């Protein structure tokens, strides 16, 4: 009878050890997952910050493109328009003599007979 009680205690001890081991394995898995998710959160936070700064820059450019200053700048620089009272100066090209091209000598290919080609292939 006494032997049975000791064995019963051992069975309960083994069950308790298995439960503790399984809980430790689960805890380790959760800690690994938490570490991975924190790294992902930090990476995404950096990307969000970069995208937010890009959005701010693009918004500023869009606001400038719709402003009167941008329209006037385009009209004066690319549109070649003027305001009243402006004097438009158009530079004219200077008359420079055109350079005379130097003639390139043409080299005529030398014609060899077939027997000369074969002789060069075999003996040279």
PyMOL commands that place a pseudoatom at each C-alpha (Angstrom):
pseudoatom trace, name=CA, resn=UNK, resi=1, chain=A, elem=C, hetatm=0, pos=[0.000, 0.000, 0.000]
pseudoatom trace, name=CA, resn=UNK, resi=2, chain=A, elem=C, hetatm=0, pos=[2.807, 2.313, 0.881]
pseudoatom trace, name=CA, resn=UNK, resi=3, chain=A, elem=C, hetatm=0, pos=[4.443, 1.668, -2.437]
pseudoatom trace, name=CA, resn=UNK, resi=4, chain=A, elem=C, hetatm=0, pos=[1.263, 2.701, -4.251]
pseudoatom trace, name=CA, resn=UNK, resi=5, chain=A, elem=C, hetatm=0, pos=[1.175, 6.056, -2.443]
pseudoatom trace, name=CA, resn=UNK, resi=6, chain=A, elem=C, hetatm=0, pos=[4.749, 6.766, -3.362]
pseudoatom trace, name=CA, resn=UNK, resi=7, chain=A, elem=C, hetatm=0, pos=[4.031, 5.959, -6.962]
pseudoatom trace, name=CA, resn=UNK, resi=8, chain=A, elem=C, hetatm=0, pos=[0.926, 8.134, -6.893]
pseudoatom trace, name=CA, resn=UNK, resi=9, chain=A, elem=C, hetatm=0, pos=[3.049, 11.043, -5.607]
pseudoatom trace, name=CA, resn=UNK, resi=10, chain=A, elem=C, hetatm=0, pos=[5.565, 10.451, -8.348]
pseudoatom trace, name=CA, resn=UNK, resi=11, chain=A, elem=C, hetatm=0, pos=[2.830, 10.500, -11.002]
pseudoatom trace, name=CA, resn=UNK, resi=12, chain=A, elem=C, hetatm=0, pos=[1.514, 13.804, -9.667]
pseudoatom trace, name=CA, resn=UNK, resi=13, chain=A, elem=C, hetatm=0, pos=[5.056, 15.162, -9.594]
pseudoatom trace, name=CA, resn=UNK, resi=14, chain=A, elem=C, hetatm=0, pos=[5.651, 14.147, -13.231]
pseudoatom trace, name=CA, resn=UNK, resi=15, chain=A, elem=C, hetatm=0, pos=[2.345, 15.750, -14.266]
pseudoatom trace, name=CA, resn=UNK, resi=16, chain=A, elem=C, hetatm=0, pos=[3.280, 18.917, -12.403]
pseudoatom trace, name=CA, resn=UNK, resi=17, chain=A, elem=C, hetatm=0, pos=[6.711, 19.005, -14.093]
pseudoatom trace, name=CA, resn=UNK, resi=18, chain=A, elem=C, hetatm=0, pos=[5.113, 18.521, -17.542]
pseudoatom trace, name=CA, resn=UNK, resi=19, chain=A, elem=C, hetatm=0, pos=[2.645, 21.341, -16.902]
pseudoatom trace, name=CA, resn=UNK, resi=20, chain=A, elem=C, hetatm=0, pos=[5.437, 23.677, -15.767]
pseudoatom trace, name=CA, resn=UNK, resi=21, chain=A, elem=C, hetatm=0, pos=[7.599, 22.772, -18.792]
pseudoatom trace, name=CA, resn=UNK, resi=22, chain=A, elem=C, hetatm=0, pos=[4.704, 23.370, -21.206]
pseudoatom trace, name=CA, resn=UNK, resi=23, chain=A, elem=C, hetatm=0, pos=[3.996, 26.733, -19.547]
pseudoatom trace, name=CA, resn=UNK, resi=24, chain=A, elem=C, hetatm=0, pos=[7.672, 27.723, -19.887]
pseudoatom trace, name=CA, resn=UNK, resi=25, chain=A, elem=C, hetatm=0, pos=[7.681, 26.757, -23.563]
pseudoatom trace, name=CA, resn=UNK, resi=26, chain=A, elem=C, hetatm=0, pos=[4.548, 28.846, -24.113]
pseudoatom trace, name=CA, resn=UNK, resi=27, chain=A, elem=C, hetatm=0, pos=[6.111, 31.778, -22.229]
pseudoatom trace, name=CA, resn=UNK, resi=28, chain=A, elem=C, hetatm=0, pos=[9.253, 31.556, -24.361]
pseudoatom trace, name=CA, resn=UNK, resi=29, chain=A, elem=C, hetatm=0, pos=[7.162, 31.543, -27.551]
pseudoatom trace, name=CA, resn=UNK, resi=30, chain=A, elem=C, hetatm=0, pos=[5.200, 34.576, -26.407]
pseudoatom trace, name=CA, resn=UNK, resi=31, chain=A, elem=C, hetatm=0, pos=[8.383, 36.477, -25.500]
pseudoatom trace, name=CA, resn=UNK, resi=32, chain=A, elem=C, hetatm=0, pos=[9.880, 35.712, -28.941]
pseudoatom trace, name=CA, resn=UNK, resi=33, chain=A, elem=C, hetatm=0, pos=[6.698, 36.890, -30.647]
pseudoatom trace, name=CA, resn=UNK, resi=34, chain=A, elem=C, hetatm=0, pos=[6.660, 40.052, -28.545]
pseudoatom trace, name=CA, resn=UNK, resi=35, chain=A, elem=C, hetatm=0, pos=[10.272, 40.843, -29.473]
pseudoatom trace, name=CA, resn=UNK, resi=36, chain=A, elem=C, hetatm=0, pos=[9.549, 40.314, -33.178]
pseudoatom trace, name=CA, resn=UNK, resi=37, chain=A, elem=C, hetatm=0, pos=[6.445, 42.515, -33.032]
pseudoatom trace, name=CA, resn=UNK, resi=38, chain=A, elem=C, hetatm=0, pos=[8.322, 45.288, -31.206]
pseudoatom trace, name=CA, resn=UNK, resi=39, chain=A, elem=C, hetatm=0, pos=[11.003, 45.265, -33.905]
pseudoatom trace, name=CA, resn=UNK, resi=40, chain=A, elem=C, hetatm=0, pos=[8.308, 45.460, -36.569]
pseudoatom trace, name=CA, resn=UNK, resi=41, chain=A, elem=C, hetatm=0, pos=[6.643, 48.340, -34.724]
pseudoatom trace, name=CA, resn=UNK, resi=42, chain=A, elem=C, hetatm=0, pos=[9.912, 50.281, -34.574]
pseudoatom trace, name=CA, resn=UNK, resi=43, chain=A, elem=C, hetatm=0, pos=[10.595, 49.661, -38.271]
pseudoatom trace, name=CA, resn=UNK, resi=44, chain=A, elem=C, hetatm=0, pos=[7.108, 50.775, -39.238]
pseudoatom trace, name=CA, resn=UNK, resi=45, chain=A, elem=C, hetatm=0, pos=[7.370, 53.851, -37.022]
pseudoatom trace, name=CA, resn=UNK, resi=46, chain=A, elem=C, hetatm=0, pos=[10.498, 54.924, -38.919]
pseudoatom trace, name=CA, resn=UNK, resi=47, chain=A, elem=C, hetatm=0, pos=[8.755, 54.328, -42.267]
pseudoatom trace, name=CA, resn=UNK, resi=48, chain=A, elem=C, hetatm=0, pos=[5.688, 56.282, -41.132]
pseudoatom trace, name=CA, resn=UNK, resi=49, chain=A, elem=C, hetatm=0, pos=[7.904, 59.201, -40.106]
pseudoatom trace, name=CA, resn=UNK, resi=50, chain=A, elem=C, hetatm=0, pos=[9.644, 59.179, -43.490]
pseudoatom trace, name=CA, resn=UNK, resi=51, chain=A, elem=C, hetatm=0, pos=[6.339, 58.979, -45.350]
pseudoatom trace, name=CA, resn=UNK, resi=52, chain=A, elem=C, hetatm=0, pos=[4.883, 61.788, -43.255]
pseudoatom trace, name=CA, resn=UNK, resi=53, chain=A, elem=C, hetatm=0, pos=[7.817, 64.058, -44.110]
pseudoatom trace, name=CA, resn=UNK, resi=54, chain=A, elem=C, hetatm=0, pos=[7.390, 63.157, -47.790]
pseudoatom trace, name=CA, resn=UNK, resi=55, chain=A, elem=C, hetatm=0, pos=[3.684, 63.956, -47.545]
pseudoatom trace, name=CA, resn=UNK, resi=56, chain=A, elem=C, hetatm=0, pos=[4.461, 67.329, -45.955]
pseudoatom trace, name=CA, resn=UNK, resi=57, chain=A, elem=C, hetatm=0, pos=[6.958, 68.157, -48.707]
pseudoatom trace, name=CA, resn=UNK, resi=58, chain=A, elem=C, hetatm=0, pos=[4.551, 67.160, -51.477]
pseudoatom trace, name=CA, resn=UNK, resi=59, chain=A, elem=C, hetatm=0, pos=[1.737, 69.139, -49.841]
pseudoatom trace, name=CA, resn=UNK, resi=60, chain=A, elem=C, hetatm=0, pos=[3.957, 72.217, -49.763]
pseudoatom trace, name=CA, resn=UNK, resi=61, chain=A, elem=C, hetatm=0, pos=[4.777, 71.767, -53.452]
pseudoatom trace, name=CA, resn=UNK, resi=62, chain=A, elem=C, hetatm=0, pos=[1.099, 71.355, -54.320]
pseudoatom trace, name=CA, resn=UNK, resi=63, chain=A, elem=C, hetatm=0, pos=[0.212, 74.494, -52.367]
pseudoatom trace, name=CA, resn=UNK, resi=64, chain=A, elem=C, hetatm=0, pos=[2.974, 76.433, -54.134]
pseudoatom trace, name=CA, resn=UNK, resi=65, chain=A, elem=C, hetatm=0, pos=[1.903, 75.130, -57.554]
pseudoatom trace, name=CA, resn=UNK, resi=66, chain=A, elem=C, hetatm=0, pos=[-1.584, 76.532, -57.019]
pseudoatom trace, name=CA, resn=UNK, resi=67, chain=A, elem=C, hetatm=0, pos=[-0.379, 79.933, -55.809]
pseudoatom trace, name=CA, resn=UNK, resi=68, chain=A, elem=C, hetatm=0, pos=[-0.154, 83.127, -57.831]
pseudoatom trace, name=CA, resn=UNK, resi=69, chain=A, elem=C, hetatm=0, pos=[3.616, 83.265, -57.331]
pseudoatom trace, name=CA, resn=UNK, resi=70, chain=A, elem=C, hetatm=0, pos=[4.060, 79.917, -59.110]
pseudoatom trace, name=CA, resn=UNK, resi=71, chain=A, elem=C, hetatm=0, pos=[1.858, 80.988, -62.011]
pseudoatom trace, name=CA, resn=UNK, resi=72, chain=A, elem=C, hetatm=0, pos=[3.767, 84.233, -62.400]
pseudoatom trace, name=CA, resn=UNK, resi=73, chain=A, elem=C, hetatm=0, pos=[7.103, 82.436, -62.178]
pseudoatom trace, name=CA, resn=UNK, resi=74, chain=A, elem=C, hetatm=0, pos=[6.082, 79.965, -64.873]
pseudoatom trace, name=CA, resn=UNK, resi=75, chain=A, elem=C, hetatm=0, pos=[4.683, 82.710, -67.099]
pseudoatom trace, name=CA, resn=UNK, resi=76, chain=A, elem=C, hetatm=0, pos=[7.905, 84.715, -66.948]
pseudoatom trace, name=CA, resn=UNK, resi=77, chain=A, elem=C, hetatm=0, pos=[10.411, 81.869, -67.229]
pseudoatom trace, name=CA, resn=UNK, resi=78, chain=A, elem=C, hetatm=0, pos=[8.888, 79.142, -69.388]
pseudoatom trace, name=CA, resn=UNK, resi=79, chain=A, elem=C, hetatm=0, pos=[5.901, 80.882, -70.908]
pseudoatom trace, name=CA, resn=UNK, resi=80, chain=A, elem=C, hetatm=0, pos=[8.034, 83.848, -72.073]
pseudoatom trace, name=CA, resn=UNK, resi=81, chain=A, elem=C, hetatm=0, pos=[5.282, 86.283, -71.079]
pseudoatom trace, name=CA, resn=UNK, resi=82, chain=A, elem=C, hetatm=0, pos=[5.727, 89.802, -69.817]
pseudoatom trace, name=CA, resn=UNK, resi=83, chain=A, elem=C, hetatm=0, pos=[3.950, 92.286, -67.618]
pseudoatom trace, name=CA, resn=UNK, resi=84, chain=A, elem=C, hetatm=0, pos=[3.096, 95.823, -68.533]
pseudoatom trace, name=CA, resn=UNK, resi=85, chain=A, elem=C, hetatm=0, pos=[6.177, 97.990, -68.336]
pseudoatom trace, name=CA, resn=UNK, resi=86, chain=A, elem=C, hetatm=0, pos=[8.622, 95.125, -68.884]
pseudoatom trace, name=CA, resn=UNK, resi=87, chain=A, elem=C, hetatm=0, pos=[11.153, 95.319, -71.692]
pseudoatom trace, name=CA, resn=UNK, resi=88, chain=A, elem=C, hetatm=0, pos=[11.804, 91.919, -73.231]
pseudoatom trace, name=CA, resn=UNK, resi=89, chain=A, elem=C, hetatm=0, pos=[15.351, 91.360, -74.422]
pseudoatom trace, name=CA, resn=UNK, resi=90, chain=A, elem=C, hetatm=0, pos=[15.906, 88.484, -76.797]
pseudoatom trace, name=CA, resn=UNK, resi=91, chain=A, elem=C, hetatm=0, pos=[19.572, 87.666, -77.389]
pseudoatom trace, name=CA, resn=UNK, resi=92, chain=A, elem=C, hetatm=0, pos=[20.465, 87.054, -81.006]
pseudoatom trace, name=CA, resn=UNK, resi=93, chain=A, elem=C, hetatm=0, pos=[23.119, 84.560, -82.051]
pseudoatom trace, name=CA, resn=UNK, resi=94, chain=A, elem=C, hetatm=0, pos=[26.517, 85.999, -82.941]
pseudoatom trace, name=CA, resn=UNK, resi=95, chain=A, elem=C, hetatm=0, pos=[27.600, 85.608, -86.542]
pseudoatom trace, name=CA, resn=UNK, resi=96, chain=A, elem=C, hetatm=0, pos=[30.503, 83.224, -86.284]
pseudoatom trace, name=CA, resn=UNK, resi=97, chain=A, elem=C, hetatm=0, pos=[32.097, 81.609, -89.292]
pseudoatom trace, name=CA, resn=UNK, resi=98, chain=A, elem=C, hetatm=0, pos=[31.080, 78.027, -89.610]
pseudoatom trace, name=CA, resn=UNK, resi=99, chain=A, elem=C, hetatm=0, pos=[33.991, 75.672, -89.252]
pseudoatom trace, name=CA, resn=UNK, resi=100, chain=A, elem=C, hetatm=0, pos=[35.108, 73.908, -92.407]
pseudoatom trace, name=CA, resn=UNK, resi=101, chain=A, elem=C, hetatm=0, pos=[35.005, 70.168, -91.963]
pseudoatom trace, name=CA, resn=UNK, resi=102, chain=A, elem=C, hetatm=0, pos=[38.283, 68.405, -92.602]
pseudoatom trace, name=CA, resn=UNK, resi=103, chain=A, elem=C, hetatm=0, pos=[38.014, 65.687, -95.198]
pseudoatom trace, name=CA, resn=UNK, resi=104, chain=A, elem=C, hetatm=0, pos=[38.508, 62.161, -93.941]
pseudoatom trace, name=CA, resn=UNK, resi=105, chain=A, elem=C, hetatm=0, pos=[40.709, 60.087, -96.225]
pseudoatom trace, name=CA, resn=UNK, resi=106, chain=A, elem=C, hetatm=0, pos=[39.087, 56.914, -97.404]
pseudoatom trace, name=CA, resn=UNK, resi=107, chain=A, elem=C, hetatm=0, pos=[41.099, 53.743, -97.318]
pseudoatom trace, name=CA, resn=UNK, resi=108, chain=A, elem=C, hetatm=0, pos=[40.441, 51.320, -100.115]
pseudoatom trace, name=CA, resn=UNK, resi=109, chain=A, elem=C, hetatm=0, pos=[40.484, 47.666, -99.117]
pseudoatom trace, name=CA, resn=UNK, resi=110, chain=A, elem=C, hetatm=0, pos=[43.232, 45.535, -100.626]
pseudoatom trace, name=CA, resn=UNK, resi=111, chain=A, elem=C, hetatm=0, pos=[41.950, 42.701, -102.805]
pseudoatom trace, name=CA, resn=UNK, resi=112, chain=A, elem=C, hetatm=0, pos=[43.709, 39.393, -102.291]
pseudoatom trace, name=CA, resn=UNK, resi=113, chain=A, elem=C, hetatm=0, pos=[43.413, 36.347, -104.465]
pseudoatom trace, name=CA, resn=UNK, resi=114, chain=A, elem=C, hetatm=0, pos=[42.038, 33.160, -102.933]
pseudoatom trace, name=CA, resn=UNK, resi=115, chain=A, elem=C, hetatm=0, pos=[45.359, 31.336, -103.169]
pseudoatom trace, name=CA, resn=UNK, resi=116, chain=A, elem=C, hetatm=0, pos=[47.062, 34.205, -101.260]
pseudoatom trace, name=CA, resn=UNK, resi=117, chain=A, elem=C, hetatm=0, pos=[44.475, 33.943, -98.468]
pseudoatom trace, name=CA, resn=UNK, resi=118, chain=A, elem=C, hetatm=0, pos=[44.908, 30.144, -98.234]
pseudoatom trace, name=CA, resn=UNK, resi=119, chain=A, elem=C, hetatm=0, pos=[48.685, 30.481, -98.270]
pseudoatom trace, name=CA, resn=UNK, resi=120, chain=A, elem=C, hetatm=0, pos=[48.528, 33.018, -95.400]
pseudoatom trace, name=CA, resn=UNK, resi=121, chain=A, elem=C, hetatm=0, pos=[46.161, 30.771, -93.406]
pseudoatom trace, name=CA, resn=UNK, resi=122, chain=A, elem=C, hetatm=0, pos=[48.260, 27.635, -93.800]
pseudoatom trace, name=CA, resn=UNK, resi=123, chain=A, elem=C, hetatm=0, pos=[51.853, 28.860, -93.702]
pseudoatom trace, name=CA, resn=UNK, resi=124, chain=A, elem=C, hetatm=0, pos=[51.714, 31.985, -91.550]
for i in range(1, 124): cmd.bond("trace and resi %d" % i, "trace and resi %d" % (i + 1))
show_as sticks, trace
zoom trace
